[in-house]
Amino acid sequence: MAKYYALVAGLPIVTAEMQRPPVTTEEFYTELQSVLTQQDRSYLELLRLGATHGALLDALLHEGSEANEASSMQKDEAEAQSDETAKVELPILLQQVIKAAQEGKRLPKQKLLPEYQIRFVYDLFFVPKRSAWDDGLVEPTLIDRMGHNRLALEDLLAQYYYEWAERSSSSFLQEWFRLNKNIRNILAVHTCRRLGWDPTRYIVGRGRVEEQLRTSKAKDFDLGEELPYLGEVLRIAEERDIARRERLIDLLKWRWMDEWTFVRVFDIDNVLCYYLRLSILERWSELDEATGERTFREIVLSLKGESAKVLEDFKRQQRH
C-alpha cells in the first residue's frame, strides 16, 4: 500500500469549525492526479461518482420519455435538463444501453459509464425475449412500473451504487459507503414510523441490516450492538430543523473519519477522508450564513466534549 508522507505533511489543516475550506475539492482533485497511484486514483474516482447521478437521471428521464412517446411538454423539460449531459454524449450512451435492454439482448459493455450505471439503466428498460407461446401481452418495464418517479429512481440508483462500492478492494470505501447507506436507511425508517408509512419501500440495500430495518419493531431494530452510531442517528432524526439535522449527520461522519484515520495518517484512506472533509466544508459554506453559521457553531461547541471522549476511547482501545 502506497504511503503519502509528503502529500499529507503539506496539507492545510481542516477542522469542523472552519467557515470555508482552505482549497476546493476540485483544486485538491487536480493536485492528486500526479501524486496518487493508479489504484488509489480509482478509489478517488469511485468517491466522486455520486455527483454524476443527477446528470444521469436528467438524461435518462429524457431518453425514457422519448422511448415511451411522452407528451411534447415533458420532452421540452427533459431536453432542457439534459443540455449539460449532451456535452459528454451521455444521451447517446444511454440510447445504446436502452436499445439493448428493449431488444432483450445482453448487457452491453461500455468503458465510458461505470458498470453499476449501465446495469441500472439496462434493468430499468429490460424487455425479455418472447417465445412463440406468449399471449401477446406486453409486460411493463421496471421504469414504467416505477412511474418514471425521479425520487424512486434516485433511491434505486443509490442502491446500485452502494452495492458496487461495497465490492471495492478498499476496506475504507466498503465501510464508508456502508455507513452512508445505514444512516440513510435509519433516517428513512424513522420518518416512516413517524408518518405511518410502509418502510419497506424506502430501504436501500438487501443485506441483514436492511432486513432488520424493514421488519424489526424494536426501537433500535435489534441493531444497537452492530451499529454503534445507531442511537446518535436516531437522536438526530428527532431534529425537525432540516439544516441542523444535515449538519449533525455531517459531523457524525466527520468524527467517524477521525477515528478511522487515527492510525492511518499517511495512507490513501486519510487522503480520501481529506477530500470528503473538504466537500463537507464546501457544502456548509454554501448555506445561508444568516441561518447557518450561528446554528452550526452551536452544534460544534456542544459536540466538542463528546468528540474528544470518542477519540480518547478509541486511543485506549488501540493500546489493548
Disulfide bonds with the S-S distance in Angstrom:
none
